[in-house]
Amino acid sequence: MIPYKMKLASSLYATMSITFWGVSFVSTKAVLDKLDPFTLLVLRFGIGSLFLFVLMIALGEKLRIPLSYIPHLIVLGILGVFIHQVFQATALMTIDASSAGWLISFSPIFTVILAMLFLHEKMTFRKAIGMTVAVFGVLMVTTKGTGGSFNLSLNIGYLLMILSTLNWAVYSVLLKKLSVPIPPLVLTFYMSTIGFILTTPFIIRNKGWTKLTLLSISEWSHLLFLGIFVSGVAYWYWAKALDVLDASQVSVFLYLEPIATLIAAVLLLNEKIFIISVLGGLMIIVGVILVNGQLLMFVHRLMWKNKS
């Protein structure tokens, strides 16, 4: 039985990760005016890797890992860092940060679908209703027009965001399933470093360093936030949460991400909020809650049942 304090600490780690990731859509959107997605990601992963390396040295963590787990790290780095961030950064070139935040909350639906396909979990009436409601919510968010009314021409950015939610569900399940026996901080460092290595050829091809002089102090602040808190701290805390809780239990915290994105988008980017998007986003969350009914019971136990 996992002690109550460990569950509570893991929940706080997951909440902080989600908050940082929610704001990350806004920071990414702010910097993409000056940098192409790959240049942004190289700098972000580079800053994150350097921060994590310094933190590892300060905490006395060892860099050595079992050679047999290197393939695991490469797979996790490609899925959870490289592919995931490329999808999201490219998507944010054409869609609002707030819309991206709503769509990312669809990820638990994919987690349940994967569980049914590979873990032989059964489809229930409640899950079917929840999935239907969530899908309609996605349609409301992705088919809105500039005036907040329906527009049936689907932006490619929305498709990329939806693919990133599927990719994140696969990553979260694999991260828990593979159970790489190294500390979360070391795991996060190697995954961030893999992301940095994989994106470096693109900045060389695009000569992205020539655009760095165009960045303002505000944009550099967004970039440092993305590197340190999003690529570094958030991934580290997410791994710490998955060290204690199941992937399905941790995924409940994704409900908070669109709220963080929405607040940051309004305050920092002055984005207009369309009622149809908010209603669609709420439908996604309601649908996910219906599908993951057991997650609500977990939260109730976590908050009210005192375990030693």
C-alpha positions as CSV (number, residue, x, y, z in Angstrom):
1,M,0.0,0.0,0.0
2,I,1.4,3.4,-1.1
3,P,1.6,5.8,1.9
4,Y,-0.8,8.8,1.8
5,K,2.0,11.3,2.0
6,M,3.7,9.8,-1.1
7,K,0.5,10.0,-3.0
8,L,0.0,13.6,-2.0
9,A,3.5,14.6,-2.9
10,S,3.2,12.8,-6.3
11,S,-0.1,14.7,-6.9
12,L,1.6,18.0,-6.2
13,Y,4.4,17.1,-8.6
14,A,1.9,16.2,-11.3
15,T,0.0,19.5,-10.7
16,M,3.1,21.6,-11.0
17,S,4.1,19.7,-14.2
18,I,0.6,20.4,-15.7
19,T,0.7,24.0,-14.8
20,F,4.1,24.6,-16.4
21,W,3.0,22.7,-19.5
22,G,-0.2,24.7,-19.7
23,V,1.7,27.9,-19.7
24,S,4.2,26.5,-22.2
25,F,1.7,26.8,-25.1
26,V,1.6,30.5,-24.5
27,S,5.4,30.9,-24.2
28,T,5.9,28.8,-27.4
29,K,3.4,30.9,-29.3
30,A,5.1,34.1,-28.1
31,V,8.6,33.0,-29.4
32,L,7.4,31.4,-32.7
33,D,6.9,34.9,-34.1
34,K,10.7,35.1,-34.4
35,L,12.0,31.5,-34.4
36,D,11.1,28.5,-36.5
37,P,9.8,25.4,-34.5
38,F,13.1,23.5,-34.7
39,T,15.3,26.4,-33.7
40,L,13.0,26.9,-30.7
41,L,13.2,23.3,-29.7
42,V,17.0,23.1,-30.0
43,L,17.4,26.1,-27.7
44,R,14.7,24.8,-25.3
45,F,16.2,21.3,-25.0
46,G,19.7,22.7,-24.8
47,I,18.8,25.0,-21.9
48,G,16.8,22.2,-20.3
49,S,19.6,19.7,-20.5
50,L,22.2,22.1,-19.1
51,F,19.9,23.0,-16.2
52,L,19.2,19.3,-15.4
53,F,23.0,18.5,-15.6
54,V,23.8,21.3,-13.1
55,L,21.0,20.1,-10.9
56,M,22.2,16.5,-11.0
57,I,25.7,17.5,-10.0
58,A,24.3,19.7,-7.2
59,L,22.2,16.8,-5.9
60,G,25.0,14.2,-6.3
61,E,23.1,12.1,-8.9
62,K,25.2,9.7,-11.0
63,L,25.2,9.8,-14.8
64,R,25.9,6.1,-15.2
65,I,23.0,4.0,-16.4
66,P,22.7,0.2,-17.3
67,L,23.6,-0.2,-21.0
68,S,20.6,-2.5,-21.5
69,Y,18.2,0.4,-20.8
70,I,19.7,2.8,-23.4
71,P,17.2,1.6,-26.1
72,H,14.4,2.4,-23.6
73,L,15.7,5.9,-23.1
74,I,16.0,6.5,-26.9
75,V,12.4,5.4,-27.4
76,L,11.1,7.5,-24.6
77,G,13.1,10.5,-25.7
78,I,11.9,10.2,-29.3
79,L,8.2,9.9,-28.3
80,G,7.9,12.0,-25.2
81,V,10.3,14.8,-26.2
82,F,11.2,15.0,-29.9
83,I,7.9,14.0,-31.6
84,H,5.7,15.4,-29.0
85,Q,7.3,18.8,-29.0
86,V,7.7,19.0,-32.8
87,F,3.9,18.3,-33.2
88,Q,3.0,21.0,-30.6
89,A,5.4,23.7,-31.8
90,T,4.3,23.2,-35.4
91,A,0.7,23.2,-34.5
92,L,1.0,26.5,-32.5
93,M,2.1,28.3,-35.7
94,T,-1.5,28.1,-36.9
95,I,-3.8,27.7,-33.9
96,D,-4.4,29.7,-30.7
97,A,-2.6,28.7,-27.5
98,S,-5.9,28.4,-25.6
99,S,-7.3,25.9,-28.3
100,A,-4.1,23.8,-27.9
101,G,-4.7,23.7,-24.1
102,W,-8.2,22.4,-24.5
103,L,-7.2,19.7,-27.0
104,I,-4.4,18.4,-24.8
105,S,-6.9,17.4,-22.2
106,F,-8.2,14.8,-24.7
107,S,-5.1,12.7,-24.0
108,P,-6.7,10.4,-21.3
109,I,-9.3,9.3,-23.9
110,F,-6.4,7.8,-25.9
111,T,-5.0,6.3,-22.7
112,V,-8.3,4.4,-22.2
113,I,-8.4,3.3,-25.9
114,L,-4.8,2.0,-25.6
115,A,-5.8,0.1,-22.4
116,M,-8.7,-1.5,-24.2
117,L,-6.6,-2.5,-27.2
118,F,-3.5,-3.8,-25.3
119,L,-4.7,-4.5,-21.8
120,H,-8.0,-5.9,-22.7
121,E,-10.1,-3.5,-20.7
122,K,-13.8,-3.6,-21.5
123,M,-15.9,-0.9,-23.1
124,T,-18.7,0.2,-20.9
125,F,-21.8,2.3,-21.6
126,R,-20.3,5.1,-19.4
127,K,-17.1,5.0,-21.4
128,A,-18.9,5.1,-24.7
129,I,-21.0,8.1,-23.7
130,G,-17.9,9.9,-22.3
131,M,-16.0,9.3,-25.5
132,T,-18.9,10.6,-27.6
133,V,-19.2,13.8,-25.5
134,A,-15.4,14.4,-25.7
135,V,-15.3,13.9,-29.4
136,F,-18.1,16.4,-29.9
137,G,-16.1,18.8,-27.7
138,V,-13.1,18.4,-29.9
139,L,-15.2,19.2,-32.9
140,M,-16.5,22.4,-31.3
141,V,-12.9,23.5,-30.5
142,T,-11.4,22.6,-33.8
143,T,-14.1,23.8,-36.2
144,K,-14.7,27.3,-34.8
145,G,-14.4,30.3,-37.0
146,T,-12.8,33.6,-36.3
147,G,-16.1,34.9,-35.0
148,G,-16.7,31.9,-32.7
149,S,-19.1,30.2,-35.1
150,F,-18.7,26.8,-36.7
151,N,-16.2,26.6,-39.6
152,L,-15.9,23.1,-41.1
153,S,-12.5,23.7,-42.6
154,L,-10.1,21.9,-40.2
155,N,-6.8,23.6,-39.6
156,I,-3.8,21.2,-39.8
157,G,-2.6,22.6,-36.5
158,Y,-5.6,21.0,-34.7
159,L,-4.8,17.7,-36.3
160,L,-1.2,17.9,-35.1
161,M,-2.4,18.8,-31.6
162,I,-4.7,15.7,-31.5
163,L,-1.8,13.5,-32.7
164,S,0.3,14.9,-29.9
165,T,-2.3,13.8,-27.4
166,L,-2.2,10.3,-28.8
167,N,1.6,10.4,-28.7
168,W,1.5,11.6,-25.1
169,A,-0.8,8.7,-24.1
170,V,1.6,6.2,-25.6
171,Y,4.6,7.9,-23.9
172,S,2.9,7.9,-20.4
173,V,2.0,4.2,-20.7
174,L,5.5,3.3,-21.9
175,L,7.2,5.4,-19.2
176,K,5.3,3.4,-16.6
177,K,5.5,0.0,-18.4
178,L,9.3,0.1,-19.1
179,S,10.1,1.0,-15.5
180,V,13.6,2.2,-16.3
181,P,15.5,1.7,-12.9
182,I,17.2,5.1,-12.7
183,P,16.2,8.2,-10.7
184,P,13.5,10.4,-12.4
185,L,16.0,13.4,-12.6
186,V,18.6,11.3,-14.5
187,L,15.9,9.9,-16.8
188,T,14.6,13.4,-17.6
189,F,18.2,14.6,-18.3
190,Y,18.8,11.8,-20.8
191,M,15.5,12.3,-22.5
192,S,16.0,16.1,-22.8
193,T,19.5,15.5,-24.2
194,I,18.2,13.0,-26.7
195,G,15.7,15.7,-27.8
196,F,18.6,18.2,-28.1
197,I,20.7,15.8,-30.2
198,L,17.8,14.9,-32.6
199,T,16.8,18.6,-33.3
200,T,20.4,20.0,-33.6
201,P,20.7,19.1,-37.3
202,F,17.6,21.2,-38.1
203,I,19.1,24.4,-36.6
204,I,22.2,23.8,-38.6
205,R,20.2,23.3,-41.8
206,N,17.9,26.4,-41.1
207,K,20.8,28.6,-39.7
208,G,18.5,29.3,-36.8
209,W,21.2,31.0,-34.8
210,T,21.0,34.0,-37.1
211,K,17.6,34.8,-35.7
212,L,18.6,34.9,-32.0
213,T,19.5,38.6,-32.2
214,L,15.9,39.3,-33.1
215,L,14.7,38.1,-29.7
216,S,13.6,40.7,-27.2
217,I,14.1,40.4,-23.4
218,S,10.5,39.2,-23.0
219,E,11.0,36.5,-25.7
220,W,14.3,35.4,-24.0
221,S,12.3,35.1,-20.8
222,H,9.8,32.8,-22.5
223,L,12.6,30.8,-23.9
224,L,14.3,30.4,-20.5
225,F,11.0,29.4,-19.0
226,L,10.5,26.7,-21.7
227,G,14.0,25.4,-21.2
228,I,14.2,25.3,-17.4
229,F,10.7,24.9,-16.1
230,V,9.0,23.1,-19.0
231,S,11.7,20.9,-20.5
232,G,13.5,20.4,-17.2
233,V,11.4,20.7,-14.1
234,A,8.0,19.6,-15.6
235,Y,9.3,16.4,-17.2
236,W,11.3,15.6,-14.0
237,Y,8.2,16.1,-11.8
238,W,6.0,14.1,-14.2
239,A,8.4,11.2,-14.0
240,K,8.5,11.5,-10.2
241,A,4.6,11.3,-10.1
242,L,4.6,8.2,-12.4
243,D,7.2,6.6,-10.1
244,V,4.4,6.4,-7.4
245,L,1.1,6.6,-9.2
246,D,-0.4,4.6,-12.2
247,A,-0.4,6.3,-15.6
248,S,-4.2,6.5,-15.5
249,Q,-4.2,8.1,-12.1
250,V,-1.6,10.7,-13.1
251,S,-3.5,11.5,-16.3
252,V,-6.4,13.0,-14.3
253,F,-4.3,16.1,-13.7
254,L,-4.4,16.9,-17.4
255,Y,-7.8,18.3,-16.6
256,L,-6.0,21.3,-15.1
257,E,-3.8,22.1,-18.1
258,P,-6.3,23.9,-20.3
259,I,-7.2,26.2,-17.4
260,A,-3.6,27.2,-16.9
261,T,-3.3,27.8,-20.7
262,L,-6.5,29.8,-20.9
263,I,-5.5,32.1,-18.0
264,A,-2.0,32.6,-19.4
265,A,-3.2,33.2,-23.0
266,V,-5.6,35.9,-21.9
267,L,-3.0,37.6,-19.6
268,L,0.1,37.3,-21.8
269,L,-1.1,37.1,-25.4
270,N,-4.4,38.9,-25.1
271,E,-6.1,36.1,-27.0
272,K,-9.8,36.4,-27.5
273,I,-11.8,33.6,-25.9
274,F,-14.7,32.2,-27.9
275,I,-17.7,30.8,-26.0
276,I,-17.9,27.9,-28.5
277,S,-14.3,26.9,-27.7
278,V,-14.9,27.1,-23.9
279,L,-18.0,25.0,-24.2
280,G,-16.2,22.5,-26.4
281,G,-13.3,22.4,-24.0
282,L,-15.7,21.8,-21.1
283,M,-17.3,19.0,-23.1
284,I,-13.9,17.4,-23.6
285,I,-13.2,17.5,-19.8
286,V,-16.7,16.2,-18.9
287,G,-16.3,13.3,-21.5
288,V,-12.9,12.4,-20.1
289,I,-14.3,12.4,-16.5
290,L,-17.1,10.0,-17.6
291,V,-14.6,7.7,-19.3
292,N,-12.2,7.8,-16.4
293,G,-14.7,7.6,-13.6
294,Q,-12.3,5.6,-11.4
295,L,-10.0,8.6,-11.5
296,L,-12.5,10.7,-9.6
297,M,-12.7,8.0,-6.9
298,F,-8.9,8.1,-6.7
299,V,-8.9,11.9,-6.1
300,H,-11.6,11.5,-3.4
301,R,-9.6,8.8,-1.6
302,L,-6.4,11.0,-2.0
303,M,-8.1,14.0,-0.4
304,W,-10.1,12.5,2.3
305,K,-8.8,9.1,3.3
306,N,-5.9,9.4,5.7
307,K,-3.3,6.7,5.2
308,S,-0.2,6.3,7.2
